[in-house]
Amino acid sequence: MNLLYPKIGRGAIGRLAKLAAKVVLPGGWVLCCSNCRTLHPEKMSGMLRCGFRDAGRRIVEMRSRRMPPEYRDENYLKSFWIGLA
């Protein structure tokens, strides 16, 4: 269970991460992106971690990318590169 967000991982992002974990070879990478304004990056990260953990996969690296500078609006674009063992 994720201590910061105990109920996450059961949502769509967690389910997608779990499905992706089934097709990515060890040493492979997954790119996960969202433009949902109400989803905070920390919550999305937790959902992804829960989904991969529920699939029995270990994350070896997780890189978060900021919104490109040409977007002047609020910080709503999120992307994570996730390396799996």
Residue pairs with C-beta under 8 A, 6 or more apart in sequence:
2 8
2 9
2 46
2 49
2 50
4 42
4 46
5 43
5 46
5 47
8 14
8 43
8 46
8 47
8 50
9 46
9 47
9 49
9 50
9 51
9 53
9 54
10 50
11 47
13 32
13 34
13 39
13 44
13 47
13 48
13 51
14 47
14 48
14 50
14 51
14 54
15 51
16 32
16 51
17 30
17 32
17 47
17 48
17 50
17 51
17 52
17 55
17 82
18 51
18 52
18 54
18 55
20 30
20 32
20 51
21 30
21 51
21 52
21 55
21 56
21 57
21 84
22 55
24 30
24 57
24 84
26 84
26 85
27 83
27 84
27 85
28 83
28 84
29 81
29 82
29 83
29 84
30 81
30 82
30 84
31 79
31 80
31 81
31 82
32 44
32 48
32 79
32 80
32 82
33 77
33 78
33 79
33 80
34 44
34 77
34 78
34 79
35 76
35 77
35 78
36 76
36 78
37 74
37 76
39 78
41 64
41 78
44 78
44 80
45 62
45 64
45 80
48 62
48 80
48 82
49 59
49 62
52 58
52 59
52 82
52 84
57 84
57 85
58 84
58 85
59 82
59 83
59 84
59 85
60 83
60 84
60 85
61 81
61 82
61 83
62 80
62 81
62 82
62 83
63 80
63 81
63 82
64 78
64 79
64 80
65 78
65 79
65 80
65 81
66 75
67 75
67 76
67 77
68 77
71 77
